[in-house]
């Protein structure tokens, strides 16, 4: 889970580039989405967000620990599917389930929209779900790091659908115990990518911790690749393609 301030959000969203897709924004309570699709799907997106927020808010009302826990909770087989997915991701990453919330909403909304468009990108506070039929570049915003806005991930159609999620200990106001300027995780599941970015970010407090972050990523099944930026240094691990911006 990550969240940007307004000016940071604008900078980050300018780093998502895809041809022939129409961008639009949707804000409902804390959910602030940038969506790119083959046509405007504002009403469809609104209904999807309301649907999944209703499920999540209802579950939290009945199970308050889901909102506040910083450790995984036992899987509840009676919970809504998105809530269960967050629990599974949190268990793999060894964090609280809300660490997966932004990625989960992006993915579930995105998959709903795929009934109306063959390509979609849903960005939610730095956490992205995408299914594309073209090459797409996702730039990495890393706050005051000199590498901010200089590096990006190149995503091919064959690689999608994917989750691409970023956590930071220096950008935004989400909870992190680390000091990395950016930890970007690529995984098949956006929920897992989000939870893993938080978990890895918690471990990285200085440059020497980058390898420690990679080792933790390697221990989690389902992680495809990781980019970690700390000040003027970076490291990359796994099946990801970096590009300069």
Wavefront OBJ file of the C-alpha trace (Angstrom):
o trace
v 0.000 0.000 0.000
v 1.276 3.437 -0.869
v -0.289 6.884 -1.119
v 1.023 10.054 -2.670
v 0.365 13.662 -1.872
v -1.453 15.525 -4.638
v 1.659 16.985 -6.260
v 3.488 13.656 -6.033
v 0.506 11.879 -7.585
v 0.575 14.223 -10.577
v 4.295 13.656 -11.109
v 3.914 9.900 -10.864
v 0.944 9.655 -13.190
v 2.785 11.607 -15.867
v 5.262 8.712 -15.969
v 2.708 6.186 -17.237
v 2.787 6.157 -21.036
v 0.617 4.073 -23.376
v -0.477 4.944 -26.896
v -4.107 4.933 -28.014
v -5.530 4.474 -24.522
v -7.855 7.103 -23.084
v -7.023 8.273 -19.536
v -9.596 9.307 -16.954
v -9.636 9.732 -13.184
v -12.036 8.495 -10.542
v -12.082 9.491 -6.869
v -14.357 7.803 -4.335
v -13.425 8.424 -0.705
v -9.798 7.277 -0.248
v -9.757 5.519 -3.622
v -8.118 7.773 -6.214
v -7.646 6.025 -9.555
v -6.074 6.860 -12.882
v -7.516 4.510 -15.507
v -6.407 4.048 -19.104
v -8.705 2.086 -21.394
v -9.783 1.875 -25.013
v -12.778 4.064 -24.235
v -14.173 6.069 -21.358
v -15.580 3.675 -18.793
v -16.343 6.093 -15.996
v -19.679 4.610 -14.950
v -18.396 1.034 -15.126
v -15.356 1.995 -13.052
v -17.487 3.829 -10.504
v -19.765 0.830 -10.024
v -16.784 -1.504 -9.639
v -15.121 0.723 -7.029
v -18.340 1.078 -5.060
v -18.890 -2.688 -5.181
v -15.457 -3.584 -3.831
v -15.337 -0.752 -1.319
v -18.729 -1.877 0.020
v -17.393 -5.410 0.502
v -14.191 -4.186 2.145
v -15.847 -1.639 4.430
v -18.452 -4.192 5.474
v -15.801 -6.755 6.335
v -13.776 -4.219 8.319
v -16.908 -3.204 10.229
v -17.372 -6.826 11.314
v -13.636 -7.555 11.749
v -11.852 -4.355 12.938
v -8.501 -6.132 13.265
v -8.364 -6.404 9.479
v -7.838 -2.636 9.299
v -5.135 -2.309 11.944
v -3.165 -5.564 12.012
v 0.492 -5.310 10.985
v 0.807 -9.100 10.762
v -1.076 -11.623 8.618
v -4.490 -12.789 9.736
v -5.861 -16.324 9.312
v -7.618 -16.863 5.987
v -11.373 -16.386 6.344
v -13.063 -18.637 3.786
v -16.327 -16.728 4.263
v -14.794 -13.345 3.422
v -15.399 -11.726 0.006
v -12.926 -12.886 -2.679
v -10.948 -9.626 -2.702
v -10.558 -9.732 1.077
v -9.356 -13.333 0.856
v -6.853 -12.329 -1.829
v -5.499 -9.598 0.447
v -5.136 -12.127 3.264
v -3.239 -14.569 1.050
v -0.908 -11.835 -0.207
v -0.263 -10.608 3.341
v 0.563 -14.128 4.484
v 3.144 -14.550 1.706
v 4.750 -11.179 2.461
v 4.325 -11.402 6.249
v 2.595 -8.038 6.628
v -0.870 -6.885 7.607
v -3.663 -7.399 5.043
v -4.239 -3.680 4.427
v -0.733 -3.535 2.930
v -2.364 -5.111 -0.129
v -5.437 -2.890 -0.377
v -4.424 -0.480 -3.145
v -3.138 -3.236 -5.392
v -6.205 -5.376 -4.696
v -8.660 -2.623 -5.626
v -6.665 -1.779 -8.767
v -6.704 -5.413 -9.861
v -10.336 -6.203 -9.105
v -11.571 -2.992 -10.725
v -9.281 -3.597 -13.693
v -10.500 -7.151 -14.214
v -14.112 -5.967 -14.116
v -13.338 -3.347 -16.774
v -11.798 -5.995 -19.027
v -15.339 -7.073 -19.879
v -15.664 -3.716 -21.713
v -12.110 -3.137 -22.997
v -9.343 -5.475 -24.098
v -6.666 -3.231 -22.554
v -6.683 -1.508 -19.201
v -4.281 0.187 -16.799
v -5.531 1.008 -13.304
v -3.241 3.054 -11.049
v -4.164 3.439 -7.396
v -1.722 5.422 -5.257
v 1.348 4.118 -7.077
v 0.014 0.568 -7.360
v -0.915 -0.659 -10.822
v -2.827 -3.474 -12.468
v -2.477 -3.696 -16.235
v -3.485 -5.835 -19.187
v -2.169 -4.427 -22.458
v -1.712 -5.326 -26.123
v 1.191 -2.919 -26.629
v 4.488 -2.036 -25.010
v 3.997 0.262 -22.042
v 6.526 2.166 -19.948
v 5.976 2.821 -16.250
v 8.323 5.414 -14.816
v 9.454 5.212 -11.206
v 8.940 8.250 -9.011
v 11.416 8.158 -6.106
v 10.970 11.513 -4.407
v 14.184 13.501 -3.993
v 16.446 10.713 -5.261
v 18.477 11.844 -8.300
v 17.180 8.685 -9.996
v 13.561 9.803 -9.630
v 11.836 10.067 -13.032
v 15.002 8.673 -14.680
v 14.231 4.947 -14.613
v 11.230 3.060 -15.897
v 9.969 -0.468 -16.395
v 9.199 -1.651 -19.902
v 6.196 -3.987 -19.920
v 5.436 -6.103 -22.994
v 1.968 -7.415 -23.930
v 3.156 -10.990 -23.413
v 4.034 -10.227 -19.797
v 0.602 -8.914 -18.863
v -1.659 -9.123 -16.951
v 0.584 -7.895 -14.160
v 0.691 -6.012 -10.921
v 3.375 -3.313 -10.666
v 3.389 -1.756 -7.207
v 5.657 0.763 -5.525
v 6.265 1.490 -1.856
v 8.462 4.199 -0.364
v 9.836 5.130 3.015
v 10.430 8.733 1.926
v 7.505 9.523 -0.395
v 3.843 9.812 0.542
v 2.234 9.140 3.900
v 1.721 5.390 4.011
v 3.267 3.382 6.836
v 6.793 2.116 6.132
v 9.561 1.158 8.528
v 12.259 1.544 5.866
v 14.077 4.380 4.130
v 14.066 3.289 0.478
v 13.060 6.017 -1.947
v 11.258 3.408 -4.050
v 10.669 -0.329 -3.960
v 8.839 -1.459 -7.097
v 7.636 -5.054 -7.278
v 6.303 -6.870 -10.340
v 4.072 -9.900 -9.805
v 1.171 -11.686 -11.447
v -1.022 -10.554 -8.567
v -1.267 -6.823 -7.840
v -2.285 -7.674 -4.268
v 0.929 -9.633 -3.806
v 3.029 -6.965 -5.527
v 1.593 -4.349 -3.160
v 2.106 -6.394 0.000
v 5.598 -7.441 -1.096
v 6.622 -3.861 -1.885
v 5.648 -2.904 1.656
v 7.475 -5.867 3.190
v 10.660 -5.331 1.186
v 10.519 -1.598 1.799
v 10.390 -2.232 5.543
v 13.742 -4.046 5.304
v 15.636 -1.437 3.269
v 17.018 1.304 5.480
v 20.254 2.002 3.579
v 22.066 1.004 0.394
v 23.597 -2.141 1.873
v 20.088 -3.475 2.542
v 19.240 -3.701 -1.175
v 20.567 -7.268 -1.397
v 18.607 -8.143 1.729
v 15.481 -6.917 -0.007
v 16.213 -9.093 -3.040
v 16.751 -12.141 -0.836
v 13.364 -11.586 0.781
v 11.720 -11.177 -2.633
v 13.296 -14.444 -3.783
v 11.727 -16.216 -0.800
v 8.212 -15.232 -1.886
v 6.554 -17.363 -4.529
v 4.965 -15.285 -7.270
v 7.363 -12.318 -7.358
v 8.704 -11.758 -10.875
v 11.071 -8.856 -10.266
v 12.050 -5.979 -8.002
v 13.624 -2.535 -8.434
v 14.986 -0.794 -5.331
v 16.176 2.826 -5.265
v 18.028 4.295 -2.276
v 19.364 7.843 -2.752
v 21.635 7.721 -5.836
v 21.946 3.920 -5.941
v 19.643 1.272 -7.343
v 19.477 -2.475 -7.844
v 17.242 -4.709 -9.924
v 16.452 -8.405 -9.559
v 14.366 -10.867 -11.515
v 12.532 -10.813 -14.829
v 12.139 -7.079 -15.405
v 13.393 -4.774 -18.153
v 14.607 -1.322 -17.158
v 14.612 1.637 -19.510
v 15.842 5.201 -19.179
v 13.268 7.983 -19.378
l 1 2 3 4 5 6 7 8 9 10 11 12 13 14 15 16 17 18 19 20 21 22 23 24 25 26 27 28 29 30 31 32 33 34 35 36 37 38 39 40 41 42 43 44 45 46 47 48 49 50 51 52 53 54 55 56 57 58 59 60 61 62 63 64 65 66 67 68 69 70 71 72 73 74 75 76 77 78 79 80 81 82 83 84 85 86 87 88 89 90 91 92 93 94 95 96 97 98 99 100 101 102 103 104 105 106 107 108 109 110 111 112 113 114 115 116 117 118 119 120 121 122 123 124 125 126 127 128 129 130 131 132 133 134 135 136 137 138 139 140 141 142 143 144 145 146 147 148 149 150 151 152 153 154 155 156 157 158 159 160 161 162 163 164 165 166 167 168 169 170 171 172 173 174 175 176 177 178 179 180 181 182 183 184 185 186 187 188 189 190 191 192 193 194 195 196 197 198 199 200 201 202 203 204 205 206 207 208 209 210 211 212 213 214 215 216 217 218 219 220 221 222 223 224 225 226 227 228 229 230 231 232 233 234 235 236 237 238 239 240 241 242 243 244 245
